[in-house]
Amino acid sequence: MTILIVALGGNALIRFGEEGTTEEQFRNLRVPISQLAELSKDFSLIITHGNGPQVGMLLMQQEATSEVSKRPLQVLVAETQGQIGYMIESTLDEELMRIGLDEERLFITVLTYVKVDPQDPAFHNPTKPIGPAYDEPKPGYVQTAKGWRRVVPSPKPKKIYQWREIKRLMELGGWIVIACGGGGIPVIKEGKRLSGVEAVIDKDLASSKLGEQVGADILLIATDVEKVALHYGKPNQRFLERVSISEAKKYLNEGHFPPGSMGPKVEAVINFLEKGGKRAIITSIEKIKDALEEKAGTHFYVK
Amino acid sequence: MTILIVALGGNALIRFGEEGTTEEQFRNLRVPISQLAELSKDFSLIITHGNGPQVGMLLMQQEATSEVSKRPLQVLVAETQGQIGYMIESTLDEELMRIGLDEERLFITVLTYVKVDPQDPAFHNPTKPIGPAYDEPKPGYVQTAKGWRRVVPSPKPKKIYQWREIKRLMELGGWIVIACGGGGIPVIKEGKRLSGVEAVIDKDLASSKLGEQVGADILLIATDVEKVALHYGKPNQRFLERVSISEAKKYLNEGHFPPGSMGPKVEAVINFLEKGGKRAIITSIEKIKDALEEKAGTHFYVK
């Protein structure tokens, strides 16, 4: 069966202007997960997700008291995999019940750690905004489009350690896997030692790497716009429907896709298609199912 | 292959008198996990674990600030499954590398939610101490042997939802599964709705229930004493080596095993053996391997 990876963006969990309560996140998840439950009829499904706001909230909470010892960022990432994995899985369980598939499907959240290179230049140049945005600067925060936010290093994913387990589950058929939460827990391997590092991996690049390692057919990145645009937000804005790898590279080099936003998504798509993927799609959370039926989204193809 | 469930007690992660830093927890885990890596040669292994101090720390941190919306207890339990699951899995990975088995084994942390009965009397009688102990009372805290601690309801586990996935992995052979962290995320099922509830399930009872559902052969509960004792801590204290189900029930009814401590462990053992388990062992974290070779521990058998 065709292996489909769906990477859920932040708005699958927290919508613009929301506080990010558990109730809001469960409610928002209904939109993508109801579509994914249906899609499990036609695809072997891997669901990945981000964790920016959630890991930022855990950081703020642990900084608010000295009564409890502080955990390093990679452990907080692991916590968000539990937190968000549970919310996705429980919602998926309900949506599968709704369409009578809960007994047929097996589904599992796989804690995922990801190898990064200790020499990755990202460690000297933190770029990944996490947590809420403030009107005023704080130490260690930088100014972003949304306001002042904490930024941490975002090294490239070199290897998803759990690829063997996930590939095996895909081969069995009928399994839905939730993996690579928050881009995965970043670790460095030195000899026979695995050491977590304080960083957050881009979840789209991690999803692309996982797709390469397990031999996925389609990568769908679900975000807050239905299609990718050239000249985004300008009078000559133009939405893209079908894009070849070479066109995607050209547009990326021309600076159409900003870093920390559409840039890494298009980069993830290019990597995926260059390493064996057949199709890649960028679309909105609401249009996942329509996009797979080619009725929405920007479609990338190998040429 | 024989299916062995090992339930790791709190001292596998945090030793008496420690603050509970990430470094301490990784170091402490080396003791049980090095044994479990070796045991994976002879057993299909399921590892379960508690989360009392860890979930208590998350509660304290989220109560320390009003800047971030508070998550219900069941979501914090899910977070500890991520946190502790990552620490166990990464340590296991290293220990398997050490003995050259990392390529042969597949291992996975399974987020686990557990059905509880909304009518469980535990909801009207919170008994489970979580978090650190204080010298002074606080609102919502009760006095325990270790000091004043927060207590929450501890309903009985009725069904481990992920039993199908875990059973399937055991059937495949060569998989090591980490599951039922902190006793599992407690949920109530009403029609086609799953609702998390604010409670902490006893991890030994959850492990016993999982054993029953997946058809495990052996349940080993690893704690801070090498053997179970009658008249514990008194001049006529006597350690037990072999105990039948009927003897275990008699001792339990006579009040030898206090609630919140050895009581639920012996109850878990009795349930397991009555529902198809072949052997059950209670021993210390240090003696897991010795106990399986019958050189240590209290051994329970069906009669």
Chai-1 contact restraints between the chains, C-beta under 6 A:
chainA,res_idxA,chainB,res_idxB,connection_type,confidence,min_distance_angstrom,max_distance_angstrom,comment,restraint_id
A,E19,B,S69,contact,1.0,0.0,6.0,A-B,restraint_1
A,T21,B,S69,contact,1.0,0.0,6.0,A-B,restraint_2
A,T22,B,R71,contact,1.0,0.0,6.0,A-B,restraint_3
A,T22,B,V75,contact,1.0,0.0,6.0,A-B,restraint_4
A,M57,B,V68,contact,1.0,0.0,6.0,A-B,restraint_5
A,M60,B,E67,contact,1.0,0.0,6.0,A-B,restraint_6
A,M60,B,V68,contact,1.0,0.0,6.0,A-B,restraint_7
A,Q61,B,Q61,contact,1.0,0.0,6.0,A-B,restraint_8
A,Q61,B,Q62,contact,1.0,0.0,6.0,A-B,restraint_9
A,Q61,B,T65,contact,1.0,0.0,6.0,A-B,restraint_10
A,Q61,B,V68,contact,1.0,0.0,6.0,A-B,restraint_11
A,Q62,B,Q61,contact,1.0,0.0,6.0,A-B,restraint_12
A,A64,B,A64,contact,1.0,0.0,6.0,A-B,restraint_13
A,A64,B,T65,contact,1.0,0.0,6.0,A-B,restraint_14
A,T65,B,Q61,contact,1.0,0.0,6.0,A-B,restraint_15
A,T65,B,A64,contact,1.0,0.0,6.0,A-B,restraint_16
A,E67,B,M60,contact,1.0,0.0,6.0,A-B,restraint_17
A,V68,B,M57,contact,1.0,0.0,6.0,A-B,restraint_18
A,V68,B,M60,contact,1.0,0.0,6.0,A-B,restraint_19
A,V68,B,Q61,contact,1.0,0.0,6.0,A-B,restraint_20
A,S69,B,E19,contact,1.0,0.0,6.0,A-B,restraint_21
A,S69,B,T21,contact,1.0,0.0,6.0,A-B,restraint_22
A,R71,B,T22,contact,1.0,0.0,6.0,A-B,restraint_23
A,V75,B,T22,contact,1.0,0.0,6.0,A-B,restraint_24
A,V75,B,Q83,contact,1.0,0.0,6.0,A-B,restraint_25
A,A78,B,G82,contact,1.0,0.0,6.0,A-B,restraint_26
A,A78,B,Q83,contact,1.0,0.0,6.0,A-B,restraint_27
A,A78,B,Y86,contact,1.0,0.0,6.0,A-B,restraint_28
A,E79,B,E79,contact,1.0,0.0,6.0,A-B,restraint_29
A,E79,B,G82,contact,1.0,0.0,6.0,A-B,restraint_30
A,E79,B,Q83,contact,1.0,0.0,6.0,A-B,restraint_31
A,Q81,B,G82,contact,1.0,0.0,6.0,A-B,restraint_32
A,G82,B,A78,contact,1.0,0.0,6.0,A-B,restraint_33
A,G82,B,E79,contact,1.0,0.0,6.0,A-B,restraint_34
A,G82,B,Q81,contact,1.0,0.0,6.0,A-B,restraint_35
A,G82,B,G82,contact,1.0,0.0,6.0,A-B,restraint_36
A,Q83,B,V75,contact,1.0,0.0,6.0,A-B,restraint_37
A,Q83,B,A78,contact,1.0,0.0,6.0,A-B,restraint_38
A,Q83,B,E79,contact,1.0,0.0,6.0,A-B,restraint_39
A,G85,B,L111,contact,1.0,0.0,6.0,A-B,restraint_40
A,Y86,B,A78,contact,1.0,0.0,6.0,A-B,restraint_41
A,Y86,B,L111,contact,1.0,0.0,6.0,A-B,restraint_42
A,Y86,B,I185,contact,1.0,0.0,6.0,A-B,restraint_43
A,S90,B,L194,contact,1.0,0.0,6.0,A-B,restraint_44
A,D93,B,L194,contact,1.0,0.0,6.0,A-B,restraint_45
A,E94,B,K192,contact,1.0,0.0,6.0,A-B,restraint_46
A,E94,B,L194,contact,1.0,0.0,6.0,A-B,restraint_47
A,M97,B,K192,contact,1.0,0.0,6.0,A-B,restraint_48
A,R98,B,K192,contact,1.0,0.0,6.0,A-B,restraint_49
A,L106,B,E165,contact,1.0,0.0,6.0,A-B,restraint_50
A,I108,B,V110,contact,1.0,0.0,6.0,A-B,restraint_51
A,I108,B,E165,contact,1.0,0.0,6.0,A-B,restraint_52
A,T109,B,L111,contact,1.0,0.0,6.0,A-B,restraint_53
A,V110,B,I108,contact,1.0,0.0,6.0,A-B,restraint_54
A,L111,B,G85,contact,1.0,0.0,6.0,A-B,restraint_55
A,L111,B,Y86,contact,1.0,0.0,6.0,A-B,restraint_56
A,L111,B,T109,contact,1.0,0.0,6.0,A-B,restraint_57
A,E165,B,L106,contact,1.0,0.0,6.0,A-B,restraint_58
A,E165,B,I108,contact,1.0,0.0,6.0,A-B,restraint_59
A,I185,B,Y86,contact,1.0,0.0,6.0,A-B,restraint_60
A,K192,B,E94,contact,1.0,0.0,6.0,A-B,restraint_61
A,K192,B,M97,contact,1.0,0.0,6.0,A-B,restraint_62
A,K192,B,R98,contact,1.0,0.0,6.0,A-B,restraint_63
A,L194,B,S90,contact,1.0,0.0,6.0,A-B,restraint_64
A,L194,B,D93,contact,1.0,0.0,6.0,A-B,restraint_65
A,L194,B,E94,contact,1.0,0.0,6.0,A-B,restraint_66
